[in-house]
Amino acid sequence: MSSLKLGELVGKPYESEEVQEFVARMGEPEVDDEIGAPDTIYYTFESHGVELTTNSETNRIKTIFLKAPLQDQFGYRGELPGGLDFSMGRAQVHKALRAPDDSRSFYDVWEEGSHVLRVEYSDEKIKMIVLMGG
């Protein structure tokens, strides 16, 4: 799936063709509906650095987490939104995208219409990319 379309998965049912196309290559997820918020189901593809959350009533995607490969840990190795790369620092991310709509000490946020793109940083590099409902 094109990285530009990952944000379009937010709000789609987990069972939809688009979401299933994205998760198909990652195998069976660990599914947990008991941690975190009571209205949330977590689909974790740990060996691929991906976690999806859905609304427990509608099973629509709420959040997509793409985690950076860190040392010996697994991480997301697919194409990232906006041509980003996990090795990029904050200034490079701003140049690749644009000035963020909101910024804090360890993350930047961009409003992307139907979804929000959040880039989190650690040790001057991207640590995680989060796509969530706007």
C-alpha positions in Angstrom: 0.0 0.0 0.0 1.3 3.5 -0.8 2.5 5.4 2.2 0.3 8.3 1.1 -2.8 6.2 1.7 -2.0 5.0 5.2 -3.7 8.0 6.7 -6.8 7.1 4.7 -7.1 3.9 6.7 -8.1 5.9 9.7 -11.8 5.6 10.2 -12.1 2.5 8.0 -13.4 -0.8 9.4 -10.7 -3.2 10.3 -12.3 -5.8 8.0 -12.3 -3.4 5.0 -10.4 -4.4 1.9 -8.0 -1.5 2.3 -7.0 -2.3 5.9 -6.8 -6.0 5.1 -4.4 -5.2 2.2 -2.2 -3.3 4.6 -2.1 -6.0 7.3 -2.1 -9.1 5.1 1.7 -9.2 4.7 2.2 -9.0 8.5 0.5 -12.2 9.5 -1.8 -12.7 12.5 -1.8 -9.9 15.1 -1.9 -10.2 18.8 -5.4 -8.9 19.7 -6.2 -7.3 23.0 -9.4 -5.7 24.1 -8.6 -5.5 27.8 -5.7 -3.0 28.0 -5.9 0.7 27.7 -9.2 2.4 27.1 -12.3 0.2 27.5 -13.7 1.2 24.1 -10.5 0.2 22.2 -9.2 -3.0 20.6 -5.4 -3.2 20.0 -4.1 -5.2 17.0 -0.3 -5.6 17.4 2.0 -6.8 14.7 5.1 -6.7 17.0 7.6 -8.2 14.5 6.6 -5.5 12.0 6.6 -2.5 14.3 2.9 -1.8 13.7 0.0 -1.4 16.1 -3.6 -0.5 15.1 -6.3 0.5 17.5 -10.0 0.3 16.7 -13.2 1.4 18.3 -14.6 -1.7 20.1 -18.2 -1.0 18.9 -17.6 -0.1 15.3 -14.1 -1.8 14.8 -13.1 1.3 12.8 -9.4 2.3 12.8 -8.7 5.0 15.4 -4.9 5.0 15.4 -2.0 3.5 13.4 1.4 3.4 15.1 4.5 2.9 13.0 7.5 2.2 15.3 11.2 2.8 14.3 13.5 -0.2 14.3 15.7 0.4 17.4 18.9 -1.5 17.8 17.9 -5.2 18.1 14.2 -4.6 18.2 11.7 -5.0 15.4 10.3 -2.0 13.6 8.3 -0.9 10.7 10.2 -1.2 7.4 7.6 -0.1 4.9 7.3 3.2 3.2 6.5 6.1 5.5 4.1 9.0 4.9 5.5 12.0 3.2 8.7 10.4 2.1 9.9 10.3 5.7 12.7 8.0 6.9 13.3 7.0 10.5 16.8 8.3 10.4 15.5 11.9 9.8 15.9 14.6 12.5 13.3 17.2 13.2 14.6 19.8 10.8 14.7 17.3 8.0 11.1 16.2 8.7 9.9 19.9 8.6 11.7 20.3 5.3 10.1 17.2 3.9 6.6 18.0 5.0 6.1 21.7 6.1 6.1 23.6 9.4 4.0 21.6 11.9 0.6 22.7 12.9 1.5 22.0 16.6 4.8 21.2 18.2 6.0 20.0 21.6 9.5 19.0 22.9 9.4 15.5 21.6 6.8 15.5 18.8 5.3 17.5 16.0 1.7 17.3 14.6 0.3 18.0 11.1 -3.4 18.2 10.4 -4.0 16.2 7.2 -7.7 16.7 6.5 -9.3 13.4 7.6 -6.5 12.5 9.9 -3.6 13.8 12.0 0.0 12.9 11.5 2.2 12.9 14.6 5.9 12.4 14.5 7.7 11.5 17.7 11.4 12.0 18.3 14.1 10.4 20.4 17.9 10.9 20.2 17.4 13.4 17.4 15.6 10.9 15.1 12.1 9.7 14.4 11.0 7.2 17.1 7.4 6.7 15.9 4.9 7.9 13.4 1.3 8.0 14.5 -1.7 8.5 12.2 -5.0 9.2 14.0 -8.5 10.6 13.5 -8.6 14.4 13.1 
